[in-house]
Amino acid sequence: MARTLVHTDPADVTLQQALEALSDPVRRSILREVSGEPDFTRACGTFDLPVSKATASHHFTVLRAAGLLEQLDRGPRRYNRLRRAEFDARFPGLLDLVLAED
């Protein structure tokens, strides 16, 4: 049975929620990597993250709940899209700061 993914509309995200999602360096690295890829071409399992699989899954869930990622299941893989335009409309310039970070 397939799970239905819940995607939070960035318009419904508070600044506090956005900042909490962006506060973790692993989550920021995920966003930077996704930002450089075409939509829905990067699967969750292809990121080289310094955390366990369960912790990585948690990070993706937090990003989706904060309206930063949209995910799509294709077979056994889950693919990602940065919701840049939608998030920028809610918090102009915030993603620019995160994505420019080294």
Beta strands, then each sheet from edge to edge (+ up, - down):
strand 1: 42-43
strand 2: 69-74
strand 3: 77-82
sheet 1: 1+ 3- 2+
end
